[in-house]
Amino acid sequence: MIWSLVPEALPHSPAARRCDAARGRDEGPIHRDQEVPPTMLAFLRPRRVAALAAAACLAASGAAYGYWTTTGAGTGTATVASASGTVVLHGVAAAALVPGGTATVSFTADNSGPASLYVTRIHLEGVSADAAHAACTVADFGMPDVISNTRVPAGSSAQALAGSGTLSMADTGVSQDACKGATLTLALTSS
């Protein structure tokens, strides 16, 4: 028997029973336990029908997407800070000076700016003595330039710098008592 989805042709429908009766094949009333071909049951299960409909929708939606490739161009802007910033240098002598003696000076730097800065060289611009020792001859003190080559990160404080200086006090051969106990201030610059 050939099955079709037209209701008149389905087995046990009223139209099919009339056709069967006319042909002399009356099968009697329909019972729930009558067999329907397994292929028809598998095809008409609601879950299977829903799955087939979902698959058809997905296939159709996949074909609906497309795009064009192209090239583009444009411009943008950026600003670079005009000032490079400065560091604040600090130097501390490890020992008290005596005429003809030296003291090692270690350095730190503060960078309150928004960009990292680089200290290549530290230079002693000058020396001054505290007010109580105004008669001290500050020309007796000196220090050669110090090569540091240290990056000082933005926002850092008391960043240790590479390199140490050698501060010296000249022995002039005359009394240097005016400098005894003086607190010296070192004016430092960097490049």
N, C-alpha and C positions, 0 to 999 in steps of 0.2 A: 504494500500500500504506500502511496506517495503522500507525504504530509506537506501541507502548506500552511502559512500563517493566516489565510483567509478564514474567518469564523465559520463560514458555511462548509468548509472542507475539513474542519477539525473533527476527529473521531468523537462520536457520542454527542455531537451538537444536534439540536432538533432537525436541522436541514440534512445533516449526514444520516440521521436515523430514517428520515423519509426516503432518502435515496437508497439506503440499504434495504428498506422494506419494499420499495418498488422493484428492486432487483432480486428479491426473495432471500435476502440475507439478514433478516431481522435478528439482532443480537439481544433483544430484550432491553429492559431498563438499565440505566447506568448505575453502577455501584462504586462506592469510594475505593474499594479494594481492587478495582479493575486496573490492569496494567496499562501504563502509557509508555511508549518506547523511551528507553533511558536517554537517547540522544536528544529527544525533545525536552525532557526534564532538565538536563544539564544546560541546554541552551536558554531555557526560559526562567531559570532561577533568578530571583530579584537581585541578589548580590552580584551575580555574573553580569546581568544587564547593566547594573550601576557601574561596575568596573569597566565594561566595554564603553559606556557613555563617557566616563572620566578619561579613558585612554584616548578616545576620539577628540575630546576637548583639548587635552594636552598636545596632541599632535597638531591640531589646528592652531593653537596658540603659539607653538614653536615656529610655525611658518610665518607668523604675523610680525616677528621682530626682524629688523634689518637696520643697516646703518650705511652711511657714506664715509669713506675715509677722505681726509683733507689735510692740508698743511695750514700753519698759522704763523702769525708774527705779532709782536706787540712791544710795548715799552714799559719800563718800571722806573721807579726812583728810589734813591737811598741817599742818606746823608752821612758824611764822615765828620767827626768832631774836628773843629778847626784848631783847638788848643791841644797840645800833647800832654799837658799836666806837668806837675812837678812832684818830686819826692822831698821829704824832710829827712835830712841825714843826722845821725847821732853817733858820736865817737866817745869811747871811754878808754882812758889809759889804765893799764893794769897795775902800774906802780908809780910811786912818787919820783919825780925827777931830781937829779942832783947835777951840779955843774959837770959837764963832760959825760953825763950819763944818757941813757935812752929808756924809753918805755914803749911797750907794744900797745897799739891802739886797735880795738875791735870796733866794727861799724854795724849799725842797723839803719833801716829806712822805713818811713811811713809813706803809704800811698793812699790817700783818701779819694782819689779819682776813680772814674768808671772804667779805665783801661789800664792794662798792665804797662809798666814802664821798665826801662832797662838802664842799669847803672854800669857804664863801661869803666870809668876812671873816677877816682876820688882825689880831690886837690885841696891842700890847705891854703886858703886865701890869706889867713892872718890869725894872730893870737892876741887876746886881750886878757888883762889881769883884773881881779875884783877891785872895787874902789879902795879898800884898805891897803892895797899894794900898787897904787897908781905909779909909784916911782920905779917899778919893775921894768927892766928893759926887755920888751916883748920880742925885739929883733933877735934875741939870743935863742929863740925856739924855732924849730923847723921840722918839716917832715916831707920826704919825697912823695911824689904822686903814687897812688896805689891803684893797681889794675884789679878790677872787681869782676866785670862781665857777669852781672847778676840780674835776673828778671825779678821785678818786684810786682807781685800780683795786685790787681785792682782791689781796693778796700782793705789792704793789709796794714798791719801795725807792727812795729818792731821786727820787721823782716830782717833776719841775719844776712849780711852781705859777705860774699867771698873776699878774701884778701884781708890782710891786716897791715897797718901802718907802723912805722918806727918814728916816734916823736923824740927829738933830741934837744938837749939844752947845751949850748956851747959853753966851753970853759974859756972865759975871756982873759983870765990871768989877773983880773981885778975883782974887788969885792962885789958879790952878787947878792948880798944880804937883803936888798930891797925885794927880792923875789921869794925869800924864805916863807913857806906856808901859804903862798898865793894859790887861789883857785883860778885856773886858766880856762878861758872859753876859746874853743877852736872854731874858727869860721871855715866851714867846709863847703865845697861846691862839687858837682859831679857833671859828667858829660856822658 
